[in-house]
Amino acid sequence: MGFRRHGPFRPGDQVQLTDPKNKRHTITLKEDGVFHTHKGAIPHSELIGQPEGSVVRSSGGTQYLAFRHLLQDYTLAMPRGAAVIYPKDASMIVGMADVFPGARVIEAGVGSGALTCFLLRAVGPEGHVTSYERRQEFADVAAKNVEKFYGGPMDDNWRLVVGDLVSSIDESDVDRVILDMLAPWECVDAAAKALTPGGVICCYVATTTQMSKTVEAIRDHGSFTEPHAWETLVRDWHVEGLAVRPDHRMIGHTGFLVSARRMADGVTPPPRRRRPKGTTEEL
């Protein structure tokens, strides 16, 4: 986790170049490298040694703003074997599931490695993430994406297992279990056995049918608190002086999140209190 995220640019750094139309290009700096575009070329040597936030000009006269890319930019642009979890959902998983420094986390359904990058950053050098992925081709893509972002192998913090979570899991007393798969309800029992009391299960699903099955499976298992289901919508705003309005486009539905906490062994959750039919008052 020693990949440098600040200071002057140096060879090996991944740099994001943004043109006046906000089109972004990510390059890896090399001593003799050249970035080619239809708007002209930029030798990497013009970037090496410069601070972040510098402006470089192509041979065609176009100016580019240079920064190291943010994790959210990297995950949206990374090569994909499977669809990635959007930054808005990944950040909600890290925040709402309270993935803390030093946590031991299980992730099932690694996809292209986007959420893995967020989880590794959240647990820090003292934490650990184990990722389960059924498909070898997805695991290969995820490994390359994670190692590219962090500048090398993550052997001390990350274990990638090719196999099914239910049949392959060998951890216990983990702090968080994150499920990103078509049928997370099939893994609820395995998650319960792996989680320490007080631990959190968090599931990412795409449809209301999946959400319903997941909620009911967690509820029926008897080892978790009442599950919480929600989604997050993100809307940008246009601000030019006094011309302030919501943007015409927004990041709407991408998926639903369902979370619950592991109760102590042998403890029965309190019965749910339901609103009587025909009333609107809270009990």
ChimeraX attribute file (.defattr): number of C-alpha atoms within 10 A of each C-alpha:
attribute: neighborCount
match mode: 1-to-1
recipient: residues
	/A:1	17
	/A:2	9
	/A:3	12
	/A:4	13
	/A:5	14
	/A:6	10
	/A:7	11
	/A:8	15
	/A:9	23
	/A:10	20
	/A:11	16
	/A:12	14
	/A:13	20
	/A:14	21
	/A:15	21
	/A:16	21
	/A:17	23
	/A:18	17
	/A:19	16
	/A:20	10
	/A:21	7
	/A:22	10
	/A:23	10
	/A:24	17
	/A:25	16
	/A:26	19
	/A:27	18
	/A:28	15
	/A:29	21
	/A:30	17
	/A:31	14
	/A:32	9
	/A:33	14
	/A:34	15
	/A:35	16
	/A:36	12
	/A:37	12
	/A:38	7
	/A:39	14
	/A:40	13
	/A:41	16
	/A:42	20
	/A:43	19
	/A:44	19
	/A:45	17
	/A:46	13
	/A:47	22
	/A:48	17
	/A:49	12
	/A:50	16
	/A:51	15
	/A:52	18
	/A:53	13
	/A:54	13
	/A:55	17
	/A:56	18
	/A:57	17
	/A:58	17
	/A:59	14
	/A:60	12
	/A:61	11
	/A:62	14
	/A:63	16
	/A:64	23
	/A:65	18
	/A:66	23
	/A:67	19
	/A:68	21
	/A:69	20
	/A:70	12
	/A:71	15
	/A:72	16
	/A:73	14
	/A:74	20
	/A:75	24
	/A:76	15
	/A:77	13
	/A:78	20
	/A:79	16
	/A:80	17
	/A:81	16
	/A:82	16
	/A:83	12
	/A:84	19
	/A:85	22
	/A:86	16
	/A:87	18
	/A:88	15
	/A:89	19
	/A:90	20
	/A:91	17
	/A:92	14
	/A:93	22
	/A:94	19
	/A:95	12
	/A:96	13
	/A:97	22
	/A:98	15
	/A:99	23
	/A:100	18
	/A:101	16
	/A:102	17
	/A:103	21
	/A:104	22
	/A:105	27
	/A:106	26
	/A:107	22
	/A:108	25
	/A:109	27
	/A:110	30
	/A:111	27
	/A:112	27
	/A:113	30
	/A:114	25
	/A:115	26
	/A:116	25
	/A:117	22
	/A:118	20
	/A:119	27
	/A:120	25
	/A:121	18
	/A:122	21
	/A:123	20
	/A:124	16
	/A:125	16
	/A:126	11
	/A:127	20
	/A:128	24
	/A:129	27
	/A:130	20
	/A:131	25
	/A:132	24
	/A:133	22
	/A:134	16
	/A:135	15
	/A:136	12
	/A:137	14
	/A:138	19
	/A:139	25
	/A:140	17
	/A:141	19
	/A:142	27
	/A:143	20
	/A:144	16
	/A:145	22
	/A:146	24
	/A:147	15
	/A:148	16
	/A:149	20
	/A:150	17
	/A:151	16
	/A:152	14
	/A:153	15
	/A:154	19
	/A:155	10
	/A:156	12
	/A:157	19
	/A:158	19
	/A:159	15
	/A:160	19
	/A:161	18
	/A:162	19
	/A:163	18
	/A:164	15
	/A:165	22
	/A:166	15
	/A:167	9
	/A:168	12
	/A:169	18
	/A:170	9
	/A:171	15
	/A:172	13
	/A:173	14
	/A:174	21
	/A:175	23
	/A:176	27
	/A:177	27
	/A:178	26
	/A:179	27
	/A:180	19
	/A:181	19
	/A:182	13
	/A:183	15
	/A:184	24
	/A:185	21
	/A:186	15
	/A:187	19
	/A:188	24
	/A:189	15
	/A:190	17
	/A:191	28
	/A:192	26
	/A:193	17
	/A:194	21
	/A:195	24
	/A:196	19
	/A:197	18
	/A:198	15
	/A:199	23
	/A:200	27
	/A:201	25
	/A:202	24
	/A:203	28
	/A:204	27
	/A:205	21
	/A:206	15
	/A:207	13
	/A:208	11
	/A:209	9
	/A:210	17
	/A:211	23
	/A:212	14
	/A:213	15
	/A:214	26
	/A:215	20
	/A:216	13
	/A:217	18
	/A:218	26
	/A:219	17
	/A:220	12
	/A:221	13
	/A:222	19
	/A:223	23
	/A:224	25
	/A:225	19
	/A:226	19
	/A:227	17
	/A:228	12
	/A:229	17
	/A:230	10
	/A:231	15
	/A:232	14
	/A:233	12
	/A:234	10
	/A:235	11
	/A:236	12
	/A:237	12
	/A:238	11
	/A:239	11
	/A:240	8
	/A:241	6
	/A:242	6
	/A:243	7
	/A:244	10
	/A:245	11
	/A:246	11
	/A:247	11
	/A:248	9
	/A:249	10
	/A:250	12
	/A:251	12
	/A:252	11
	/A:253	12
	/A:254	16
	/A:255	19
	/A:256	18
	/A:257	22
	/A:258	23
	/A:259	24
	/A:260	22
	/A:261	23
	/A:262	23
	/A:263	20
	/A:264	14
	/A:265	12
	/A:266	8
	/A:267	10
	/A:268	12
	/A:269	14
	/A:270	9
	/A:271	7
	/A:272	7
	/A:273	8
	/A:274	8
	/A:275	11
	/A:276	10
	/A:277	6
	/A:278	6
	/A:279	8
	/A:280	8
	/A:281	7
	/A:282	8
	/A:283	8
